[in-house]
Amino acid sequence: MAEEAAVQGVNVILGPGLCIKRSPLCGRNFEYFSEDPYLAGKMAAAYVRGMQSTGLAACPKHFAVNSQETRRQASDSIVDERTLREIYLTGFEIVVREAKPKTIMSSYNLVNGSYANENRHLLKDILRDEWGFDGAVVTDWGGSNDHVAGVQAQSAFEMPAPGNGSTRELLDAVEAGALSMEDVDACVLDVIRLAMETRQAVAEAPSSFDVDAHHALAREAAAEGIVLLKNDGGILPLAAGTTVALIGDFAQAPRYQGAGSSAVNSTKVDALLDVFGETDLMLVGYEPGFERHGGENAGKRDAAIDLARRADVALLCLGLDEIAESEGADRLDMLLNDNQKELVKAIAEVNPNVVVLLSAGSSVETGWVRDAKAVVYCALGGQAGAGAALDVVGGKVNPSGKLTETWPVRLEDTPTAGRFPSEEKTTEYREGLYVGYRYYKTAGIPVAYPFGYGMSYTSFEYSDLESTEWDVTFTVRNTGAVAGTEVCQVYVAKPEHIVFRPAEELKAFQRVTLDAGEERRVTISLGDKAFRYFDVRTNRWEVESGLYELRVGASSDDVRLSSNVQIFGTGAANPYGGVDVTPYEIGKVANVTDRHFAALLGHDIPDARAHIDRNACFRDLNHGRSPIFWIVWLVLFLLKKSADASGKPNLNVLFIWNMPLRALAKMTDGMLDMGVVDALVREAKGWGLIGLVPAVIVKALTGEGLLLVWFIWAIAPILYAFVVNRVRNGQLDARLRTLESK
């Protein structure tokens, strides 16, 4: 990836994304690593180390507590400090401490009342002072709220195109003494350092890269990540010469990446139908089987069923379509389209040997898997994902991928059901620590597939566990007939505890590759995060004394070995002593009351109502007093309602619907500034309605001009602010040219 970036003259790659998968409905979950902060942090650190070893910069994102696309530029994440630290910041802590990224991207949202990009607690106290980050902070695109406040928090880059309005704000703030030159210089030095440290890699980059070699590597990476969810009777891998009916629209037009800013222009894209000839399987034929975006097509369905009758195995390519997972829109449900589920059932009735290749960037409800003998989760496999899937199906690759998120049975089983995404100004993280498997294990909720789950074409036996407070050592043996790779996972639990905690938490993992019959002694270090919790009273990490259980296994639900270790803690008192946090003590957090959530927060729950100001979203304009903006709101509302009814969200409409007014000044390259935005806010508040008074007078005197006078009264201040902005931009340009000439 770094080589391709350098060839294209790119110094900084905007990734990896390591936001926590709080709910399966987050529209950008396909971009993120996991529901678990330790796993997300370790994966991100490896990514950053690899990227930056070439001389370029990686940019982990989005810092922090960014969990939904709805209202994403103006949503306030209300979260208690312990949950903030343990769940939403630990991954970033790992990547900063272990990989030292040169940049970090701040998130769109507010965190407990302060925008992330100007949140001194996040950017100063924690990121720089505590973790030692010395790189440059860059805003998400349009994610800057107050650039002066951002610079004071040492956020350097305001993206993508704020123009000279922000420049004037900085100059005015310095001249007024509201912003120190030390703060400005700190950001300038961050920018210079980033440019100097990455320029050589780009300057010395070749003019091209080996496209075929990179494509082959993409195929290898995709195959390593595939997760085998089901394999009844060992139907997979398919034997040479097996006749196969290839069915599903995704076999011809693969779903290999998500939509939005993560979309890339691939050098080439493999389709199953095109690369099937590379296998030693016999293709009977291909049928699309269903309409990609939903809806019935009896002709396609019947043709697929007829084809399935004529083959040993029906290989069905199912998945979520492009519109289901995209930046800018949260998912409406966890379902595959009905036509796909019905096709699986219909084909199973004529050919019981159904193998499903599932393409999706997030978990889906899985009631339909009963009609399949095998299910191969391909995730979003990238440009070479089709070949990787066939490598697994045909046995060239023994699958070793593990799920990095829990697959619940139903959406209703998730701890945020009915509350996600929040349509209000605030997003209340009422579930606290209980995200993903931490919730399901503690609350005793059955799941379809647990965190860490993944099958293999071989089997592994664990034995002889030895443990200390620093590491665990055990033996893994491949008891099957083929070579394979196991991902051994270590979970820490404390059944007898004073400070509430999840039933178990992942604290270490390691991949182990073994030939058939081979065994190996494995030692996994627990590190410095195995037993800690964040104490909201002492404001630091503490360790509770007592007996801990170390669980070693193949998934969060498949523990093979366990042992106890005595830990001597830091002696801190229970920070929740005398506080009623009952739901959090037992993990029953699906319906936390206001009283209990306020107790967890340590203060009253903030007002969730939106107000008409710079950060009012277009979706809020119906609460204003401007007839002009009522019309704007109504048009957007009707467009959104129509798209939602069709099941195909309109991303362009949603972007505007969820966009705050201030973004007009941050994304128009100086055409508008905050003065124009403030004029729009005044109009939205109803200042234009005052113009009805002179309009009525004109009407009384002349008999004409009511609407014209009112319209001029409403629009004139906005036009005036626009003109003033253009004049001030011209003056600043001249001033900057003078400075540059010196």
Buried (B, 14 or more C-beta within 10 A) or exposed (E): BBBBBBBEEBBBBBBBBBBBBBBBBBBBBBBBBBBBBBBBBBBBBBBBBEBBEBBBBBBBBBBBBBBBBBBBBBBBBBBBBBBBBBBBBBBBBBBBBBBBBBBBBBBBBBBBEBBBBBBBBBBBEBBBEBBEBEBBBBBBBBBBBBBBBBBBBBBBBBBBEBBBBBBBBBBEBBEEEEBEEEBBEBBEBBEEBBEEBBEEBBEEBEEEBEEEEBBEEBBBBBBBBBBBBBBEEEBBBBEEEBBBBBBBBBBBBBBBBBBBBBEEEBBEBBBBBBBBEEBEBEBBBBBBBBBBBBEEBEEBBEBBBEBBEEBBBBBBBBBBBBBBBBBBBBBBEBBBBEBBBBBBEBBBEBBBBBBBBBBBBBBBBBEBBEBBBBBBBBBBBBBBBBBBBBBBBBBBBBBBBBBBBBBBBEBEBBBBBEBBBBEBBBBBBBBBBBBBBBBBBBBEBEBBBBBBBBBBBBBBEBEEBEBEBEBBBBBBBBEBEEBBBBBBBBBBBBEEBEBBBBBBBBBBBBEBEBEEEEBEEBEBEBBEBBBBBBBBEEEEBBBBBBEBBBBBBBBBBEBBBBBEBEBEBBEBEBBBEEBEBBBBBEBBBBEBEEEBBEBBBBEEBBEBEBEBBBBBBBBBBEBBBBBBBBEBBEEBBEBBEEBBEEBBBBBEBBBBBBBBBBBBBBBBEBBBBBBBBBBBBBBBBBBBBEBBEBBEEBBEEEEEBBEEBBBBBBBEBBEEBBEBBBEBBEEBEEBEEEEEEE
